[in-house]
Amino acid sequence: MDYNSMDTEIEALGEPKILSPLGGGEKSLTSQYFIPDNTRILIDIESNKLIKMVKEGEIPPSFEKAGPRSKIFFDPSKLRCAIVTCGGLCPGVNDIIRSIVFEIYYSYGVQNIYGIRYGLQGFIPKYGHDVINLKPESVVNILEMGGSILGSSRGAQSIEEIVNTLKKMNIGILFMIGGDGTLMAATKITDAIKKGGLKISVVGIPKTIDNDIFMVSRTFGFDTAVDIATQAIKGAHNEAIGYPNGIGLIKLMGRYSGFIAATSALAQQNVNFVLIPEVDFDLEGPKGFLNVLEKRLHLRKHAVIVVAEGAGQKFFETDNNERDESGNIRPRDIGWYLKDKITSYFESRNIKISLKYIDPSYMIRSVPANANDHIFCSFLGRDAVHAGMAGKTRLLIGHWNNYFVHIPMSASAGKRKKIDPNGKLWLSVLHATGQDSFKNE
């Protein structure tokens, strides 16, 4: 991809003029970690490209590095903040909430932190959702809780009403935890705030269990999802080898991208077939999946199949207009479809099989984060606070080339990250499973 045309500058509400309370004097350990705005993280670190750009006098594209600034925009004694969680549940949401509250309360001394209930509905008076006053003591023990203590919702809400509520509550920083739909809503909210001449910072923390947010190398909850998915794969494998011609079929999350399916297959290498949205496949024919599955059973007497929920959508009606409350197309259920097709295929060939179908999706979404995600969420939440306190807006906190960075919402909103069928991840899956293309051409 050509990153050179990407605008990576971060919008600010104004010049930060207040000395950060994190300073603690010249000899303070904390003061050594202030990040100047001109500290950048290269987007593309491929050496040949960098050498070429330098020789041609071009400036390599880069992101602003996240972290505390020496001067802040908001007066902590007067600041009011709000946190909202939107979209589907994901491991680590409560970790993010706790991290934000602890950092902004203890490090910056902000006393007024509000939790908005049930997503963007919480800003709309007609729903009647209460606002929660968040304090360290109210979030201290939420790390081991799944879901979100604030609740969530899907669906578009009036941007005008949301901004009016922010204005009435005298909110200075709005932290929005959500996926692509939330980032697009955050962009519209920021536009309305700017049009109204308000000084409200909007900071996004990208949330998607599918790990498919564009320009973000890893999203929180993904590590936990892979962890739990491997347990389902172990169970499917045990079931498969326990019976003659045993088949374990596991459907995992991934509407548009197969990162969980592919990564889980590598983490638990007793998977024989992986089907993802990015790689087309046929069911029928000499090279089709069903014929290859039959050969596998003939040789090894068992098989384990992992399929991402968005795979194989071509097998359904093309005019799929069914959408969720956020406007996303609902993928048809490839898991049950495959189960029925596999069963019918072997019945027609008078071959007895034992097929076990497992869909752990909602269990995975609602569990508490694992240790790696606990740590990752802590960094994300704290860096979100540092960005907001510095008066930065219209950005999300992302992870890129092993650094936490500030990414303009325009760089990610409305776009999706996908597995490269010729990239290392997918080629590693092919090597681990031994599978080939399931295409007849």
Secondary structure, DSSP 8 states (H G I E B T S, - for coil): ---TT-----EESS---EE-TT--STT-TGGGG---TT-EEES---HHHHHHHHHTT----EEEE-S--SEESS-TTT-EEEEEE-SS--TTHHHHHHHHHHIIIIIT---EEEEESSGGGGG-GGG---EEE--HHHHTTGGG--S-TT----S---HHHHHHHHHHTT-SEEEEEE-HHHHHHHHHHHHHHHHTT---EEEEEE--TT--BTT-S--TTHHHHHHHHHHHHHHHHHHHHTSTTEEEEEEE--SS--HHHHHHHHHS----EEE-TTS---SSSTTSHHHHHHHHHHHHSEEEEEEETTTTGGGS-S----B-TTS-B----HHHHHHHHHHHHHHHTT---EEEEE--HHHHHHS---HHHHHHHHHHHHHHHHHHHTTEESEEEEEETTEEEEEEHHHHTT-B----TTSHHHHHHHHHH--------
